[in-house]
Amino acid sequence: MKTFELREKASKAESGEYILGSEDSGTHACYMIYGILRPGQKGRLIKPGKGHEEMVLAVNGDIEVSGFFSLALKNGNAIHITGENECFLENKGPEEVVYIIAGGHSEAGHH
């Protein structure tokens, strides 16, 4: 059994994200993104793409979502977004916010 240190990798990445995907898991069936939004950071695009779906979870703190959905994604809540629909994430608070994006192929996108 292998564990993956995602927070450390995301903290070191310029984007503030680490994608746990096929290079780590050996499978193309699913992926997970561990992301950090710094205070005041905005503009993180969520767009799964044709044949894909994603669920976005606010892990600690609240995230403002605009675009296909416009809402305050509260700590512990998630949204589901599919295909070419797109949203943007923003951290309006004074502390870092962690989010998780879990994604995979929809039936039409399985390859």
SEGUTOR-89653 format. One line per 10 residues: number of its first residue (from 1); their letters; for each residue y, z, x of N, C-alpha, C. Coordinates in pm, whole numbers, plus 32768, in hexadecimal, padded with zeros to 4 digits. Each point is the difference from the previous one (the first is absolute). Layout:
N
NUM) A) Y/Z/X/Y/Z/X/Y/Z/X  ... .
***
This chain:
111
1) MKTFELREKA) 7F8B/8000/8055/8075/8000/7FAB/807B/8000/8059  805B/7FA3/7FE7/807A/7FF5/804E/8076/8029/7FA9  805E/8049/803A/807C/8021/7FBA/8072/7FB2/8041  806A/7FEF/7FB6/8071/7FB0/802E/807F/8054/7FF7  8047/800D/806F/807D/804C/8005/8073/7FA4/7FD8  8020/7FFD/7F7F/8061/7FA1/7FCC/8090/802F/8013  801B/8080/7FED/808A/8030/800B/8038/7FE6/808B  7FB4/8020/8066/802E/7FEC/808A/801C/7F6C/801A  7FA6/7FA9/7FD3/8012/7F70/8017/8079/7FCB/7FB4  8014/802E/7F85/8073/7FD4/7FB0/8082/8032/803D .
11) SKAESGEYIL) 8000/807B/8033/8078/803A/803C/802D/7FB1/807B  7FA0/7FCA/8049/801F/7FB5/807A/8026/7F6E/7FE5  7FDE/7FCE/7F8A/801C/7F74/7FDF/8092/7FEE/7FD7  803D/7F95/802D/808B/7FE4/7FDD/8012/7FF6/7F68  7F9C/7FC7/7FBC/8006/7FEE/7F6F/7FEB/8082/7FB4  7FCA/8066/8044/7FE1/807D/7FBC/7F7E/7FFA/7FB2  7FB0/7F98/801A/7F83/7FEE/7FB7/7F8A/7FE7/805E  7F8B/8028/7FD1/7F85/7FD8/8044/7FA1/7FCA/7F97  7FC9/7F8A/801A/7FA2/7FC1/7FA4/7F72/801C/8030  7FB7/804A/7FAF/7F73/801A/801A/7FB4/7F8E/7FBD .
21) GSEDSGTHAC) 7FD4/7F9F/804F/7FC3/7F89/7FC8/7F80/7FD9/8045  7FE5/7F81/7FFE/7F80/7FCC/8030/7FE7/801C/8094  806A/8002/8051/7FED/801E/808E/7FC9/808C/8015  8025/805C/7FA7/7FD1/808A/8009/7F7B/8014/7FB7  7FF5/7FC2/7F89/7F8E/801B/7FA9/7F8E/7F9B/800C  8020/7F87/802F/7F9B/7F99/8009/7FE6/7FB7/7F7D  8056/8017/7F9B/7FEF/7FBD/7F7F/8085/7FC9/7FCE  7FFA/7F94/7FB5/8077/7FC5/7FC4/800E/8026/7F6C  7FAA/8058/7FD0/7FFE/8022/7F72/807C/804D/7FD4  8036/8056/8058/8071/8052/7FDA/8050/8027/807C .
31) YMIYGILRPG) 8077/8033/7FE8/8055/8031/806C/8054/8072/7FCB  803A/804C/805B/8057/806D/7FDA/8073/8005/8063  8078/8016/7FCC/8078/800A/8054/8037/808E/7FF4  8016/803F/8072/8042/8082/8005/808E/7FE3/802C  8061/8022/7FAC/808B/7FE1/8020/805C/8076/7FF8  8068/7FF9/8050/8067/8067/8002/8087/7FBD/7FE4  8046/8030/7F9A/808A/7FD4/7FE5/805C/806E/8033  8056/7FDB/805B/805F/8060/8036/8072/8019/7F9C  8048/806E/800A/806D/801B/7FA3/8062/7F8A/7FF9  801E/7FD5/7F86/805C/7F91/7FEB/7FC4/7F76/8015 .
41) QKGRLIKPGK) 7F84/7FF9/802A/7FC2/7F7D/801B/7FE2/7FBA/7F7C  801E/7F7F/7FFC/7FE6/7FB1/7F87/7FD2/7F75/8027  7FCD/7FBA/7F9E/7FDD/7F75/8013/7F6F/7FE4/8025  7FA7/8065/7FFC/7F74/7FE6/801F/7FC6/7FAF/7F8C  7FDE/7F82/801B/7FCB/7FA5/7F9B/7F6C/801D/7FE7  7FDC/8009/7F80/7F74/8008/7FD6/7FE3/7F80/7FB4  7FAA/7FAC/8036/7FDA/7F82/7FBF/7F72/7FDF/802E  7F9C/8023/7FAF/7F76/7FEF/802C/7FDD/7F70/8025  8033/7F9F/7FB8/7FDF/7F74/801A/7F91/7FCE/7FA5  7FF7/7F80/7FF7/7F9E/7FC0/7FA8/7F73/8034/801D .
51) GHEEMVLAVN) 7FBC/802B/7F96/7F77/802F/800D/7FF0/808D/8034  8070/804B/8008/7FFA/8089/8031/8042/8060/7F9E  7FDA/807F/800A/803A/806B/7FB1/8019/8077/805B  8067/804E/7FDF/801C/8078/804E/8027/8073/7FA5  7FDD/8078/802B/802C/807A/7FC0/8055/804B/8065  8076/802C/7FD6/805E/8046/8057/800A/8090/7FD0  7FE6/805E/805A/8002/808F/7FE2/806D/8045/8050  8058/8049/7FBD/8062/8055/8045/7FB9/8081/8026  7FF2/8019/8081/7FB2/8072/802F/8054/8080/8007  8076/7FF8/8038/8059/8075/8004/808E/7FD0/7FEC .
61) GDIEVSGFFS) 803E/802E/7F98/8088/7FD4/7FE0/7FFF/7F90/7F9B  8077/7FDA/7FD5/8011/7F9A/7F9A/8031/7F7E/803E  7FD8/7F90/7FC4/8025/7F7B/8031/803F/7FB3/7F8C  8074/7FC6/8018/803E/7FA8/7F9D/7FBF/7F76/800B  7FD4/7FCB/7F8F/7FC0/7F7D/7FFB/8057/7FA4/7FAC  8018/7F87/8033/804C/7F9D/7FB4/7FB8/7F7A/8009  8020/7FA7/7FA4/7FC1/7F7D/7FFE/7FA8/7FF4/7F84  7F83/7FD7/8012/7FA3/7FF0/7F90/7FF6/8081/7FB0  7FFF/8071/8046/800B/8085/7FC4/8084/803A/802E  8046/8047/7FAA/8075/804C/8028/7FEE/808E/7FCC .
71) LALKNGNAIH) 7FE8/805B/805D/7FE5/808A/7FDA/8009/805A/807A  8000/8082/7FE5/7FF6/8063/806B/7F6D/8024/800A  7FC2/7FDB/806E/7F73/8020/8017/7FFA/808D/8038  7FD9/805D/7FAD/8000/808E/8024/7F8A/8022/8059  8013/8066/8050/7F99/8035/8058/7F7C/800F/7FB3  7F96/7FC2/8033/7F7C/8008/7FC2/7FE4/7F95/7F99  8063/7FAB/7FE0/7FED/7F95/7F9F/7FED/7F7A/8047  7FC3/7FA2/7FB9/7FE3/7F7D/8039/8020/7F91/7F9D  8014/7F88/8037/800E/7F86/7FAF/7F97/7F9C/802F  7FE0/7FA1/7FAA/7FA2/7F94/801D/804B/7F7D/7FF3 .
81) ITGENECFLE) 7FF9/7FAC/8064/8048/7F81/7FFF/7FA1/7F90/802C  800E/7F8C/7FC2/7FA2/7F94/8019/8046/7F7E/8029  7FB6/7FAE/8048/8028/7F78/801F/8089/7FF0/803E  804D/7FA4/7FC8/8083/7FDD/8036/8071/8059/7FCD  7FE1/8062/7FAC/8066/805F/7FD4/8031/804E/8079  807D/8026/7FFF/8036/8048/8074/805A/8074/7FD7  7FFD/8066/8053/8054/8076/7FF2/8039/8024/8088  806A/804F/7FFE/803B/8033/807A/8001/8098/7FF9  7FE3/8041/8071/7FFE/8092/8008/807C/8031/8049  8035/8073/7FD3/8074/803C/8041/7FF2/8098/7FFE .
91) NKGPEEVVYI) 8024/803E/806F/8003/8091/800A/8091/802C/7FF9  8027/803A/7F90/808A/802F/7FF0/8011/8092/8028  7F94/8041/8026/8005/808D/8021/8020/801B/8092  800E/8081/8023/8025/8028/8088/7F89/8011/805F  7F86/7FF5/7FCE/7F87/8014/8051/7FAC/7F81/8002  7FAB/7FF3/8067/7FA1/7F91/8003/7FA6/8006/7F85  7FD9/7F8C/7FD0/7FA2/7FF6/7F91/7F87/7FB0/8031  7F8A/8032/7FE4/7F85/7FBB/8023/7FCA/7FBC/7F83  7FCF/7F86/8012/7FBF/7FB7/7F93/7F7F/7FC3/8034  7FA5/7FE8/7FA4/7F82/7FBD/801D/7FF8/7F85/7FA7 .
101) IAGGHSEAGH) 7FDB/7F90/803B/7FE5/7F86/7FB3/7F6D/7FDF/8015  7FB5/7FFA/7F93/7F74/7FD8/8006/7FF5/7F79/7FBD  7FC0/7FA1/8042/7FF7/7F7B/7FC7/7F7A/7FBF/8017  7FEE/7F94/7FB7/7F87/7FB2/800B/800E/7F7E/7FB4  7F91/7FBD/7FF4/7FFE/7F7E/7FBE/7FE8/8011/7F6A  804D/7FB6/7FB1/7FE2/7FF9/7F71/7F90/7F9C/7FF0  7FC6/7FF7/7F8A/7F8F/7FA2/7FED/8023/7F75/802B  8076/7FD2/7FDE/8029/7F77/8023/8017/7FEF/8096  8016/806F/8047/8021/7FF6/808C/7F8F/8020/805F  7F8C/8019/7FCA/7F8E/8024/8057/7FD9/7F89/8055 .
111) H) 7FF4/8015/8083/7FD6/7F91/8058/7F9E/802D/8066 .
***
